[in-house]
Amino acid sequence: MSEPAQQDAQTPAAARDFAGLAAVVTGGASGIGAATAALLAERGARVAVLDLALGEAERKNDSPSWICVPADVTDDDSVRAAIAEVVAAFGGIDVLVNNAGVGAVGTVEDNDDAEWQRVFNVNVFGMVRTARAALPHLRRSSHAAIVNTCSIAATAGLPQRALYSATKGAVLSLTLAMAADHVREGVRVNCVNPGTADTPWVSRLLDQSPDPARERAALEARQPLGRLVSAAEVAGAIAYLASPLSGSTTGTSLAVDGGMAGLRLRPPGAGTR
């Protein structure tokens, strides 16, 4: 792939750091994926949105630098066909954002084997399939990067998230192993660990609770910043990790969680000691 375009002297380097690069975003039609695809395009990338239901993402399909490709990350043939279509359109791949994922609620007792297999098939094996198909093309890039969407659930014990947490723990370990495997091939691999993000899935989860407003308030209070993480904030972290400006960053998990992973605050009014 080509080098990023020369920056204008008046333009901040980060504003067009993806110029000349081709990016694939799985699960790119909504939530964090949609915010990421839009940000990468804004910063100069040619973007391929891969998703089962492309929806609003297809409205940008009139641009040669934006394509939408239907893909099912649980099906290897579907993934390989989608990656081949991207390469045919863009000539290669420089950035892969492994974002497609599904949620799960419950303790270890609450989901049967079929549900455990379904969620792992999307959240973990889906990343494996997409990376496996993209790696031959990423190796030919001068600025190859993979960013996996992980979760705070990989590093903190959250109630009613046994299955989901297990998949995200696997994603964290997979990220580190991939980073070690591919660093000498010029492929950087990192992940983002969002806290509870204000996405369509979380909104649907809240709507299913007896008191959605109270449940939202509880989720917001759990994060030291006192609010849910925005999809745009996670997209910004993904762009940082994927950017050629971060060429020495690999094997890193970046928390975007409002301080949830590292801060231990007392309740309001409990004093300072």
N, C-alpha and C positions, 0 to 999 in steps of 0.2 A: 504494500500500500504506500501511498505517497506520504511525504513528510507534511506535518501541519503547515498551513499557509503562513507566510511571513506576517508578523503583526504590524499594524500601523503604529507609528510612534505615539499617537494620541490615544490608542486603545489599550486598556488593561489586558495583560497577557491572558488572564483567565477568561476573558470575554469570548475569545475565538480559539480556545486551546484544542478543540476537537475538529477544527477545520481540516478537511482532507481525510478524515477517519470515518470508518463505517462501524456502526454499533448495532448490536442485536439486543433487544429487551424482551425477555419472556414475561408473560403476564402483563404486557405493556398497555393493555386497553383500559385499565382502571387503577385507582388507588396509587400506591407508590410507583408501580410500573409506568402508569400514564404520566405522572409528574416527572419521572426520570427521563422518559422518552422525549417529553417536551423540552426539558432543560438541555439535554444533549443536543437536540436539534437547534435550539437557540444559540448554543455555543459552537455551532458549525458542523456538527456531525451529520452524516447521512444515517438515518435511523430506520431500522426494520423492527416493527412491532409484531411479536409472535403471541398469539392468544387463541383460545378456543372460540370466544365470542368477541369479535373485534369492535363492534359497536361504534362509539364516537371516534375512535382512532381512525376509522376509514374516511372521515371527512377531510383529512389532510392528504389523501391519496392522489390528489392532482399535482403534487410536487414530486419531481424526480428524486429528491433527497429524502423522501418519506414513503415507505412501503408498508403494507399490512399483509401478513402472511398467516393464514389459519394453521394452527399447530396444536397438537395434543402431546404434552410432555410425557404422558404415560405410554406412548406408542413410539417405538424406536424408528419405524419407517416414516411416520409423520414428521418426527424431528429431523431426520436426515433429509427428507424432501424439502422441508422448510429452509434448512440451512443451505441446501443446494440452490434454492430459488434466490436467497439473499446474495449468495456469491455470484450468481448469474447477473443479478441486477447491479451490484456494487463493485464486483471485481475482487472481493475479498472481505475479510472481517478483521477488525482491530480490537473491538471491545465487545465482550459478552457480559450482559447483566442477567444473572440467573435469579429472576424474581418470582416466577410462577410458584404459587403455593396455596394451600388450603388450611383452614383452621380446624380445630377439634376441641371439644369441651368434655370434661369429666375426669374422674380419678382413674387409676389403673384398672378398676373393676367395671367401669361404665361403658367401655367399647369392646366389641367382639373382635375376633381375629380378622374378619373381613374389613372392618373399619381401620384397624391398625395397618393392614396391608395397603389399603386405599390411600391413606394419608402419607405413609412412607413412599408409596409409589409416585406421588406428586412431589412432595417436599424434598425428598432425597434422591430417589432414582431419576426423577425428572431432571435434576441438575446434572447428574452423571451422564444421562443421554445427550443433553444439549452440549455440555462441555466436550464429550467424546466426539461429537459430530463437528464441533467448531475448531477443535485444537489443530488439526492439520492446516487450517487457514490462518489461525492466530500465530502459528510458528513462522509464517511468512511476513508477519507485520513487524515494523520497527518499533511499535508502541503497543504491544499486545497486553491486554488486561482483562481479567475476569473478576467480577464483583458478585458475590453471592449474598442474597438477602437472608440473614439469619434472624436472631431475635434475642432480647433480654432473657427470654425463657431458656436459652442455652446456658446461662450462667447464674440465674436466680431461681429459687424454688417458688413457683406460682401455684396457688390453689386451683384445682379443677382444670389443669392443663397437662396432665401426665403424657398423653399421646403427642400432643403438639410439642411439648418441651423435649421429648425424646427425639423427635425428628430434627429439631433445631440444634440439639446437642450434636447430632450426627453431622449436620451442616457445618458447625464450627470445626469439628475434627477433620471433616473432609476438606475444608478450606486450607487448613494448615498442611495437610498431607499433599494436596495439589500444589501448594506454593513451593514445597520442597521438591516435588517431582519436576516442576516445570521452570523453576527460576533460571536454570542454566540454558534453557531453550528460549529465554527472552520473554517468557509469559509470566506476568505478575498476577497473583491471586490473593484477594482480600475479601472480607465480608463486613457488612454493616449489621449492628445489633440494635434495631429500633426498640424503644419501649412501646407501650400501648399507643398505636397510631390511630389517628382519626381517618379511618378508611371505610369503604362500603361494607367490608366484612364485620368490622367492629360495630358499625351502625346497625346492621342486621342482628347481631348478637344482642345489642342493647334493646332493640325492639322486641325481642323474645322474652325479656325479663319482665316480672310483674310490675316493676317500677323503673322504667328506663331512665328517668331523670336522676333518681337516687343512685342507680348503678353507674351512670356516667360520672356523677360526683365522686363516688368511691374510687373509680379508676383514676380520675384526675388527682385526687388526694394522695394516691399511692406514689405519684411521681413528684419529686422535690420541687420542680418548677410549678406544680399545681395545675397543670393542664396536659391534655393529650399531645403527643408529638404530631406534627403536621406531615403530610405526605411530601410536601415541598422541602421540608428540612431533611428528610431521609434522602430525597433525590440529590440534595446538595452534597451530602456525605458520599453518596455513590459516585457523583461526578468527580469529587476530590480524589477518590481512590482510583478511578478509571483514567484520570487525566495524565497526559504525558508530563505535566508539571510535577507529578508525584512519582517520578520514575524510580526512586529508591525505596518506595513503600510496598512491601509484599509480606505475606504471612501475618497480616494485621487484622484484628477485629475492632471495628470502630463503633463505640456505643453512641447511639442517638436516642437517649432515653430520659432526658430532663434531669439527669443526675441519679437515676434510680439504682444503677449498678454500684456506684462508688460513694454516694453520700448517705450519711446516717443522721438525719435531723430529728431533734426533739419535736414533739407536738407544739403547735403555736401556744404561747403563754407558759411553756414549761421551764423557762429560764434559759440561761446560756451555758450552764455547766452540766 
